[in-house]
Amino acid sequence: MSHPGELIIEPKGGRPADACVFILHGLGADGHDFEPLVPALPLKEGLGVRFILPHAPRLPVTINGGMVMPAWYDIHEMSLDRRVDTAQLVASASRIQELVQEQIDHGIDSRRIILAGFSQGGAVAYQAALSFAAPLGGLLAMSTYFATAETIELAEANRELPIEIHHGSFDPVVPESLGKAAHQRLQALGYPVHYRSYPMAHAVCPQQVSDIAAWLNARLG
């Protein structure tokens, strides 16, 4: 898998970054997909948050006839349980963990680093955050599913990781039942997890943007 660059948005006004939020896009998109979200977030004045929006590598995707496109991993079958290439997913999560470690090495406290992901990116965020060896600030899973729930090696450092799950009640791509299943699984594992449902399809809605900002303010403020 190739390792393309990342879209990095620094804090406003030249303020030094003392926190970092990673946002992982969905299948067929790239880091620019969530670029408009950053200025739309009403974050607290004075927060020095660096946003990092990585680009997925280009891979052949089986469910799209083998077409090569930006993808964190291959999806073999669009069954309800999603048959995916777990090795590719774990490799993508390892790459994200390397990027997180780079931020730590440059002085960002790991507890002020948040991983967020949408759809495919959310599945990678689950794997990356819950198996990371240092305590993180939070995990935001949007319109996604916990693809590695049965295989992940959970890191003790993140057994109390705050997790926020958002899902659309009319999502035709990733059914809400998958978001609820992830919520139930994480609850059973003892994680502090909160679930929000929105009357939307496979997207991000204005109320959700407001809720994301409130959550980030609470975690990083």
N, C-alpha and C positions, 0 to 999 in steps of 0.2 A: 504494500500500500504506500502510495506517495504521501508526503507530508507537506501540503501546500501551506501558505502563510495564514496569518490571522488578521482579521480586522480589529484594530485596537482604537478605542475611543477614550481619550484621557479626560480627567475632570475639567470642568469649566474654569476659565480664568487663569489657567496655568497652575492651579492648586495641586500640590503633590498628592499622589494617590496613597491612601492608607487602607483601602479596601478594594476588592476586585470581584466582579460578577462575570461569570462565563455564561454565554447563551449559545446553545447548540441547536442549529436549525434542523428542519425536517428533510425528508427524501426529495431530491431533485432541486433543492434550493441551494443557497450558500449563505455565508455570514451576513451579507447585505440584507437578507430577508428580514432580519430583526433590527437593522440599523435605525429605522424610524421610531422604534419603540423607545430608544434611549432618551431622546429629548422630550418625549411625551410623558415620561415618568416624573410626577411631582415629588422629587426627593427633597429631603430637608436641606435647608441652606447650610452650607459649610461642609457637607459630606464630600469627601474626596474619593469618589468611586471610579475606578478604571473598569470599563467594560471590554471584554475580549470575546469576539464573535468568530470562532474558528470556521474554516471552510472544510467540508468533508472531502475525501479523495473521490476520484471518479472511478466507479466500478460498474461492471455489468450487473443488471438487476433482473433476476429471473421472472418476477411477476410482471415486468414490463417488456417481456419478449427478449430479454438479454441486452436491452439497450444500455449503453454506457452513460452514466449520469452521476452527479454528486450523491454519494450514499455513504453512510457510516458502516453499513453492512448489507449483504444481500438478503432479500426476503424470498424464500423459496416458494411459499404458498400463503395465500391470503385467507387461511382458515381462521376461525375465531381465536385459536391459540397461537397463531402466527409462527409458522416454521421458518426460522431465520438461521443465518450463518453465525453461530455463536462465537466461533474463533475470530471472525472479522469484528464482531461487536466488541469483544474483549480487547482486541488490538486497538480499536478506536478509543476505548475507555482508557487504555494504558497511555496512549498519546495525550489525552486530555490530562491525565494525572501528571505527566511530564511537564505540561504547560503550567499546571497548578504549582508544581514544585519549583518551577522557575520563578514564579511570583513570590513564593516563600523565601527562596534564596536571595531575592532582591529586596527583602525586608518587609513584605506584607505578612502580618500575622495570619496563620492558617484559619483562625476562628473568624476572620473578617473576609473570608473567601466563600462565595456562594456559587453553586453550580445550578444552572437552569437549562432545561431542554424541552423542545417541542417535538412531538411525534417520535420519529426515529431518534432524534437528538435526545429526547427524554429517556429512552431506553438506555442510551449510552450514559446519560447523566446518572441514572440509578446505579449502574455498574461502577462508574468511576467514583462517585461520592461514597457509596456504602462500603467499598473495599479499600478506601484510601487510608493510609497509615497514620495520618495526623488529623486532629479534630478540625472539621470545617464549620462554617457559619450557618449553612442551611442548604436545602435542596428543593428546587421548584420543578415539579413535573407537570408539563402542560400537554393535554390531549395525547397521552401516551400510555405505555404499558410496561410492566416489569418483566422484561423478556428473559432475564437470567435469574428469576426468583428461585429456581430449583438448583442452580449450579454455583451461585455467587458465594465467595468466601468473605463473610462479613468481618469488617475490621472493628476490633473492640473500641478503638479511638472514636468511632462515629456511631456507637450504639445508642447515643442520645441525640443524634442529629435531628434538628427540627426539619420536618418535611411538609411541604405545601403541595397539594395535588389539585389541579384545575382541569375540568373537562366540560365539553359541550354536550348537552342533553340530546342534541340532534346530529351528532357526529356520524357521518356515513363512512368515514375512512377508518377511524379507530373507535369502535363502539364504546359507549360509556361503561358498559359492563366490564371492560378491561381496566378502565381507570378505577372503578369500584373494587375490582378484584385485587389490584395493587394495594389499595387502601386497606382492605381487610387483611391481606397478607402482612403488611407492615405493622398493623395494629397487633396481630397475633405474635409478631416478633418483638413487640414491646417498644416500638419507636413512637416518639411524639409526632403524630401525623394528623394533618387537618385537610379535609376535603371540601372543595367548592364546585358546584355545578352551575353552568350558565346556559341560558336558552340560545344556543348558537350551534353552528356546524363545526367543521374542522378549521378553527380560526382563533383569533384573539379579539375580544370585544372590549368596548370602552370601559365597562364596569370592571372587567378583569384587569385592565391597565391600572385603574385606581387601586384595586386590591393588591396588585403586585407591588406598587409603590409603597403602600401602607406596610406590607410585609417586609420589604427591604428596609424601610425606615426603622421598623421595630428591631430588625436583626442587626443593623449597622449604625443606627443613630446614637 
